[in-house]
Amino acid sequence: MNARFCNQLQTMTVAERVELLMIGVAAGIGWLAWPLFSSVFPLWQVVLGLSALLLAQSLVRDVTSLLRQRSAPGGPRREAQCVCLESSVGSAGIVAAAVLTIVASSIRVSIGRWGCAMAIAGILLLGFAIKDLVISWNPLGLRRERG
């Protein structure tokens, strides 16, 4: 294994390790539940579902962070002029799904069992990868904020 990768694994928090485990569990559930759904979906529905999954992941992470802060001794609160990249991507996906319902509502996508599991794992891993990135507007830029 790569030394940098090993170092990153060692610096991960317990919450991050649990989140990676849950991503694997969610992909497995998607693989197991696939026969319960149609294998052909409208494109807008796929985009909407994956965007909602990304936003749900962000919400769960935010709620657990707030609960952790609540139980910890209170320090000064920080305010920043920024928005979470993960929420921005998820919201843009919701808007894209709305546009697709109007513009390309007849486009259908065939998704197999492994495709479903990989889509779930991929979107959740994307959310995990960008969880600490924020878009700031004063000054304008993209930066990492450990939360």
Backbone bond lengths (Angstrom), bond angles and torsions (degrees), N, CA, C in turn:
res aa  C-N    CA-C-N  psi(-1)  N-CA   C-N-CA  omega(-1)  CA-C   N-CA-C  phi
1 M - - - 1.453 - - 1.520 110.44 -
2 N 1.268 114.59 154.14 1.447 123.91 179.25 1.535 109.69 -69.28
3 A 1.330 117.39 138.42 1.473 121.51 -178.14 1.523 111.47 -63.59
4 R 1.327 116.89 -37.41 1.469 120.25 179.74 1.531 110.68 -65.14
5 F 1.337 116.29 -41.59 1.461 121.25 178.41 1.526 110.51 -62.90
6 C 1.335 117.39 -43.24 1.471 121.07 178.43 1.522 110.92 -62.51
7 N 1.329 116.81 -39.21 1.454 120.95 178.64 1.528 110.78 -65.11
8 Q 1.334 116.81 -40.31 1.464 120.04 178.37 1.525 111.05 -65.06
9 L 1.314 117.38 -38.77 1.465 120.32 177.99 1.522 110.92 -63.59
10 Q 1.313 117.41 -37.53 1.459 121.18 -179.23 1.519 112.23 -70.82
11 T 1.329 117.75 -28.84 1.464 120.43 -177.88 1.523 112.89 -91.55
12 M 1.327 117.80 -0.98 1.463 120.41 179.03 1.523 110.39 -70.66
13 T 1.330 115.07 142.45 1.455 120.03 176.15 1.529 109.69 -78.12
14 V 1.312 115.96 166.64 1.462 120.92 176.77 1.534 109.47 -61.50
15 A 1.332 116.93 -39.81 1.467 120.72 179.72 1.525 110.80 -61.85
16 E 1.324 117.75 -39.23 1.465 120.66 179.25 1.526 111.00 -68.21
17 R 1.320 116.76 -38.48 1.471 119.83 177.59 1.521 110.89 -66.47
18 V 1.333 116.35 -40.51 1.466 119.87 177.32 1.532 109.98 -64.00
19 E 1.341 116.72 -40.47 1.460 119.85 179.51 1.531 111.19 -62.47
20 L 1.333 117.57 -41.84 1.467 120.07 177.34 1.529 111.29 -63.44
21 L 1.318 116.66 -38.99 1.462 120.50 176.33 1.529 110.56 -62.92
22 M 1.335 116.23 -42.35 1.463 120.49 -179.55 1.539 111.81 -67.66
23 I 1.324 117.27 -30.10 1.466 120.38 175.41 1.524 109.26 -63.65
24 G 1.318 116.56 -43.51 1.465 120.14 176.31 1.522 112.28 -63.04
25 V 1.322 116.22 -40.17 1.472 120.88 178.32 1.531 110.13 -64.70
26 A 1.338 117.38 -43.55 1.465 121.05 -179.94 1.518 111.14 -63.31
27 A 1.336 117.59 -40.12 1.465 120.71 177.43 1.528 110.18 -64.76
28 G 1.323 116.23 -40.18 1.467 120.06 177.24 1.517 112.33 -64.24
29 I 1.316 116.66 -39.19 1.464 120.46 176.98 1.529 109.97 -64.76
30 G 1.330 116.65 -40.88 1.467 120.17 176.36 1.522 111.77 -60.66
31 W 1.338 116.12 -39.93 1.461 120.47 178.82 1.526 110.58 -66.05
32 L 1.337 116.29 -42.74 1.464 120.59 -179.09 1.527 112.40 -70.70
33 A 1.340 116.95 -36.21 1.465 120.99 -175.79 1.521 112.77 -83.98
34 W 1.309 118.13 -10.14 1.461 121.54 -175.41 1.536 113.67 -52.15
35 P 1.337 120.85 -41.57 1.471 119.52 -179.77 1.530 114.04 -62.27
36 L 1.314 118.13 -17.57 1.462 120.94 -179.86 1.531 112.41 -77.70
37 F 1.328 117.03 -12.38 1.457 121.55 -176.65 1.517 110.80 -115.12
38 S 1.312 115.35 163.47 1.455 121.07 172.89 1.522 108.16 -69.07
39 S 1.328 117.25 150.40 1.462 119.00 179.67 1.532 111.72 -89.72
40 V 1.331 117.34 -4.45 1.468 121.72 179.08 1.528 107.97 -119.19
41 F 1.333 114.95 123.88 1.461 121.39 -177.03 1.523 109.68 -125.14
42 P 1.331 117.16 149.36 1.463 118.70 168.86 1.533 108.58 -64.65
43 L 1.325 116.95 143.68 1.461 121.73 -178.24 1.526 111.56 -56.44
44 W 1.334 116.99 -40.76 1.461 119.94 -178.34 1.528 110.56 -61.40
45 Q 1.333 116.41 -34.54 1.462 120.30 -178.37 1.533 111.52 -69.98
46 V 1.328 116.69 -36.68 1.459 121.05 177.07 1.529 109.88 -65.19
47 V 1.344 116.42 -47.71 1.464 121.06 179.90 1.528 109.89 -62.28
48 L 1.318 117.22 -43.59 1.466 121.04 179.29 1.520 111.23 -63.23
49 G 1.312 117.59 -45.26 1.459 121.27 -178.77 1.521 112.86 -63.09
50 L 1.332 116.41 -44.68 1.459 119.79 -179.59 1.527 111.09 -69.22
51 S 1.323 117.32 -37.15 1.467 120.52 177.64 1.523 110.89 -66.61
52 A 1.328 116.41 -41.36 1.469 120.21 177.83 1.525 110.55 -64.75
53 L 1.333 117.28 -37.00 1.463 121.17 177.63 1.533 110.56 -64.39
54 L 1.327 117.04 -41.84 1.462 121.25 177.54 1.528 111.03 -63.19
55 L 1.332 116.53 -43.17 1.472 119.93 178.64 1.531 111.38 -67.55
56 A 1.330 117.27 -36.22 1.466 120.37 178.07 1.531 110.62 -65.74
57 Q 1.320 117.17 -40.03 1.459 121.02 176.87 1.525 110.52 -60.93
58 S 1.318 116.04 -43.83 1.460 121.36 179.06 1.529 110.72 -63.59
59 L 1.323 116.25 -41.24 1.464 120.89 179.51 1.525 111.16 -63.39
60 V 1.325 117.29 -45.75 1.465 120.57 179.40 1.525 110.08 -61.60
61 R 1.331 117.19 -42.61 1.460 120.22 178.81 1.526 111.17 -64.19
62 D 1.336 117.27 -41.61 1.461 120.87 179.47 1.525 112.24 -65.35
63 V 1.322 116.90 -41.53 1.472 120.65 179.74 1.520 110.40 -65.35
64 T 1.338 117.92 -43.77 1.465 119.27 178.70 1.530 111.06 -65.21
65 S 1.321 116.63 -35.56 1.470 120.05 176.92 1.528 110.95 -65.38
66 L 1.326 116.83 -42.35 1.462 120.26 178.03 1.526 111.68 -64.52
67 L 1.315 116.80 -39.57 1.468 120.17 178.39 1.523 110.76 -66.00
68 R 1.325 117.08 -38.65 1.459 120.69 176.88 1.526 111.21 -64.82
69 Q 1.327 117.43 -42.25 1.459 121.66 179.25 1.520 111.03 -65.32
70 R 1.310 115.68 -35.50 1.459 120.59 -178.75 1.522 111.45 -65.70
71 S 1.341 116.39 -36.90 1.462 119.96 -178.30 1.527 112.20 -83.22
72 A 1.319 117.39 -18.67 1.467 121.03 179.04 1.528 109.51 -83.89
73 P 1.345 117.14 154.46 1.463 119.36 176.72 1.521 110.34 -59.84
74 G 1.317 115.84 136.21 1.462 121.58 -174.35 1.513 113.43 -73.11
75 G 1.305 114.56 129.50 1.452 121.54 173.28 1.524 107.41 -112.56
76 P 1.299 116.92 -176.90 1.464 118.27 178.44 1.530 110.54 -66.38
77 R 1.314 116.81 138.09 1.458 122.22 178.81 1.513 109.23 -82.03
78 R 1.318 114.90 141.44 1.455 120.49 178.15 1.513 109.36 -102.30
79 E 1.298 115.49 141.79 1.459 121.24 174.30 1.512 107.72 -120.05
80 A 1.317 115.65 140.35 1.454 120.31 -179.12 1.523 109.28 -139.85
81 Q 1.308 115.37 153.89 1.460 121.01 177.66 1.527 107.92 -97.09
82 C 1.344 114.83 82.22 1.456 119.53 -176.95 1.530 109.52 -157.31
83 V 1.325 114.59 170.10 1.455 121.59 175.98 1.528 107.27 -137.16
84 C 1.306 116.54 145.18 1.454 122.80 -178.43 1.536 110.51 -66.89
85 L 1.322 117.21 131.36 1.464 121.18 179.38 1.525 110.83 -63.21
86 E 1.307 116.94 -38.21 1.467 121.66 -179.57 1.534 110.73 -60.52
87 S 1.314 117.21 -44.52 1.465 121.05 178.23 1.526 111.00 -67.98
88 S 1.326 116.47 -35.52 1.464 119.99 178.53 1.520 111.38 -65.44
89 V 1.330 117.05 -42.48 1.461 121.24 179.03 1.530 109.79 -65.83
90 G 1.332 117.35 -44.06 1.463 120.94 178.86 1.519 112.34 -63.05
91 S 1.320 116.50 -42.39 1.468 120.56 178.86 1.518 111.33 -66.86
92 A 1.328 116.78 -39.51 1.470 120.39 176.97 1.522 110.26 -62.98
93 G 1.324 116.75 -35.79 1.464 120.58 176.63 1.519 112.38 -65.64
94 I 1.324 116.86 -37.92 1.467 120.72 176.99 1.530 109.81 -63.95
95 V 1.326 116.43 -44.06 1.463 121.01 178.02 1.531 110.12 -63.89
96 A 1.335 117.11 -42.54 1.466 120.82 178.52 1.526 110.86 -61.53
97 A 1.327 117.17 -39.83 1.469 120.74 177.93 1.519 110.67 -63.55
98 A 1.329 117.02 -39.86 1.466 120.33 177.98 1.533 110.70 -63.79
99 V 1.314 116.49 -41.43 1.473 120.34 178.11 1.527 110.04 -65.69
100 L 1.333 116.96 -41.45 1.461 120.70 179.85 1.525 112.35 -63.79
101 T 1.321 118.18 -32.24 1.466 119.45 178.09 1.516 110.69 -63.60
102 I 1.327 116.62 -31.40 1.465 120.76 -179.12 1.527 111.07 -86.05
103 V 1.331 115.90 -46.35 1.464 120.73 -171.60 1.524 112.88 -84.39
104 A 1.311 117.80 -43.27 1.461 120.98 -172.18 1.511 111.72 -131.13
105 S 1.321 116.53 48.69 1.464 119.74 -174.67 1.522 112.89 -69.72
106 S 1.327 118.39 -16.95 1.464 119.91 -177.81 1.527 113.01 -91.53
107 I 1.329 118.68 -7.18 1.458 120.92 179.73 1.530 109.06 -74.13
108 R 1.317 115.33 127.41 1.464 121.20 -178.85 1.525 108.99 -117.75
109 V 1.333 115.23 147.58 1.457 122.19 -179.11 1.520 108.30 -122.84
110 S 1.318 115.74 131.07 1.461 120.82 177.26 1.528 107.96 -93.16
111 I 1.323 116.04 125.30 1.459 121.09 -178.63 1.523 108.71 -124.43
112 G 1.314 115.65 123.67 1.456 121.73 177.30 1.517 111.16 -85.55
113 R 1.300 114.65 178.73 1.471 120.80 -178.61 1.527 111.29 -59.85
114 W 1.326 117.47 -48.05 1.459 120.49 -179.66 1.521 111.19 -70.13
115 G 1.320 117.23 -34.65 1.465 120.41 177.10 1.513 111.59 -62.52
116 C 1.314 116.02 -39.61 1.469 121.02 177.77 1.524 110.38 -63.32
117 A 1.330 116.96 -47.97 1.466 121.02 -180.00 1.528 110.92 -63.09
118 M 1.331 116.17 -41.56 1.469 119.81 -179.59 1.529 111.67 -69.22
119 A 1.326 117.90 -36.08 1.472 120.36 177.94 1.524 110.31 -65.23
120 I 1.321 116.71 -42.70 1.465 120.71 178.48 1.525 110.06 -64.17
121 A 1.327 116.51 -48.91 1.469 119.83 179.83 1.522 110.59 -62.87
122 G 1.331 117.30 -41.79 1.462 120.88 -178.12 1.513 112.91 -62.82
123 I 1.340 117.01 -45.95 1.471 119.21 -177.85 1.524 110.47 -69.56
124 L 1.333 117.56 -36.27 1.464 119.96 178.47 1.529 111.47 -71.40
125 L 1.333 117.47 -35.52 1.470 120.10 175.60 1.526 111.14 -68.76
126 L 1.334 116.69 -36.10 1.465 119.70 174.11 1.523 109.90 -60.52
127 G 1.327 116.84 -46.72 1.460 121.06 177.53 1.514 111.79 -59.35
128 F 1.328 116.94 -40.57 1.465 120.79 178.36 1.525 110.74 -65.16
129 A 1.324 116.89 -39.77 1.466 121.27 -177.55 1.527 112.43 -68.75
130 I 1.337 117.29 -33.35 1.469 119.81 -175.49 1.524 112.94 -104.72
131 K 1.313 117.40 10.11 1.468 121.28 -173.95 1.523 114.45 -59.80
132 D 1.301 117.83 -28.86 1.465 121.04 -177.23 1.528 113.44 -98.35
133 L 1.318 117.76 3.17 1.462 120.59 -178.08 1.523 110.83 -92.86
134 V 1.325 115.36 135.65 1.461 121.02 177.31 1.521 109.33 -128.84
135 I 1.330 114.83 149.80 1.454 122.04 174.92 1.521 106.41 -99.02
136 S 1.320 116.35 117.87 1.464 119.31 179.31 1.517 108.89 -105.25
137 W 1.324 115.04 152.40 1.460 118.55 179.57 1.521 112.58 -118.09
138 N 1.310 117.42 -2.33 1.456 119.39 175.50 1.523 108.62 -144.39
139 P 1.314 119.23 84.15 1.451 131.47 4.50 1.528 110.87 -81.92
140 L 1.315 116.51 155.88 1.458 122.75 -178.59 1.529 109.74 -68.31
141 G 1.307 116.64 128.92 1.448 119.84 178.38 1.518 113.07 166.88
142 L 1.313 114.21 179.51 1.455 122.48 178.00 1.519 106.57 -116.92
143 R 1.326 117.09 128.28 1.462 119.57 -179.00 1.538 110.13 -142.69
144 R 1.314 114.74 163.54 1.468 121.54 179.43 1.521 109.22 -94.82
145 E 1.323 115.71 128.16 1.475 122.24 176.39 1.527 106.53 -125.20
146 R 1.292 116.77 108.31 1.469 119.27 178.01 1.526 108.16 -69.67
147 G 1.324 115.81 127.04 1.453 119.20 -176.94 1.442 111.28 -113.44
